[in-house]
Amino acid sequence: MILYDSTRAPNPRRVRIYLAEKGLHVPMEQVDMLARQNRQPDFLAKNPVGGLPVLELDDGSCISESVSICRYFEELHPAPPLFGTGAKGKAIVDMWLRRVELNLMVPIGMVWIHGHALTAKLIRQIPEAAAQNRARTAIGYKLFDDQLASHEFIAGDTYTVADAVALATYDFGAGLVGVPPDESLVHLKRWHDAVSARPSAKA
Ligand SMILES: N[C@@H](CCC(=O)N[C@@H](CS)C(=O)NCC(=O)O)C(=O)O
């Protein structure tokens, strides 16, 4: 088994944080995204959409999509449960995972693509799309601040994969992309300080 990884990118970091929380060790190989290694035919044979991370199993089959990779490990190693327990608990974690994806990662990704100097040579940027998605990102942060006002973690009172995904997303947005949350969002800051202090955050 091998996990194709890139230490520079947010989606592979989701999986590294998740694995650290589970105490799992998986052999990893770095893929150079700047050199477009993930867009070469041998990599596209593993993941036709070219994104990282990708988990290649010993039988040669490949799983891409960061959350799908985490789900694979969750099935093999159910404890501690990071995707919730019971019908309701699992649905709530999944709901928050989708909210992180749709309300935070999508707008941050759009600002990255349409508003960042590093992506300017890869795509014809639309400045209005960047501006619109800066505003959508701010709305997304507020959604999580409201949730965290009455819950310790993103999906409730225990740490779940939604926290791993949200942390990687937040750090990408606030860092490289340059769309940090407003300082008034104190519950989000409290959560960020807490999850960043966990050893898994270094993954
Ligand atoms: N939805 C996918 C996104 C994968 C993705 O877009 N990964 C980025 C790195 S964070 C990537 O490989 N970008 C370079 C490219 O697509 O060429 C996931 O969660 O794994």
The ligand as an SDF file (V2000), in Angstrom:
LIG
                    3D

 20 19  0  0  0  0  0  0  0  0999 V2000
  -11.7690   16.4090   -3.8830 N   0  0  0  0  0  0  0  0  0  0  0  0
  -10.4070   15.9380   -3.9670 C   0  0  0  0  0  0  0  0  0  0  0  0
   -9.5250   17.0930   -4.3890 C   0  0  0  0  0  0  0  0  0  0  0  0
   -8.1620   16.6450   -4.8610 C   0  0  0  0  0  0  0  0  0  0  0  0
   -7.3280   17.8420   -5.2950 C   0  0  0  0  0  0  0  0  0  0  0  0
   -7.7920   18.7150   -6.0580 O   0  0  0  0  0  0  0  0  0  0  0  0
   -6.0900   17.9060   -4.8200 N   0  0  0  0  0  0  0  0  0  0  0  0
   -5.2350   19.0110   -5.1330 C   0  0  0  0  0  0  0  0  0  0  0  0
   -4.2440   19.2150   -4.0090 C   0  0  0  0  0  0  0  0  0  0  0  0
   -4.9950   19.8690   -2.5700 S   0  0  0  0  0  0  0  0  0  0  0  0
   -4.4370   18.7420   -6.3990 C   0  0  0  0  0  0  0  0  0  0  0  0
   -3.9840   17.6490   -6.5930 O   0  0  0  0  0  0  0  0  0  0  0  0
   -4.2350   19.7840   -7.2100 N   0  0  0  0  0  0  0  0  0  0  0  0
   -3.3640   19.7380   -8.3490 C   0  0  0  0  0  0  0  0  0  0  0  0
   -4.0700   19.3640   -9.6100 C   0  0  0  0  0  0  0  0  0  0  0  0
   -5.2750   19.0890   -9.5950 O   0  0  0  0  0  0  0  0  0  0  0  0
   -3.3820   19.3570  -10.6210 O   0  0  0  0  0  0  0  0  0  0  0  0
   -9.9730   15.3430   -2.6210 C   0  0  0  0  0  0  0  0  0  0  0  0
  -10.6170   15.6420   -1.6050 O   0  0  0  0  0  0  0  0  0  0  0  0
   -9.0260   14.5600   -2.5710 O   0  0  0  0  0  0  0  0  0  0  0  0
  1  2  1  0
  2  3  1  0
  2 18  1  0
  3  4  1  0
  4  5  1  0
  5  6  2  0
  5  7  1  0
  7  8  1  0
  8  9  1  0
  8 11  1  0
  9 10  1  0
 11 12  2  0
 11 13  1  0
 13 14  1  0
 14 15  1  0
 15 16  2  0
 15 17  1  0
 18 19  2  0
 18 20  1  0
M  END
$$$$
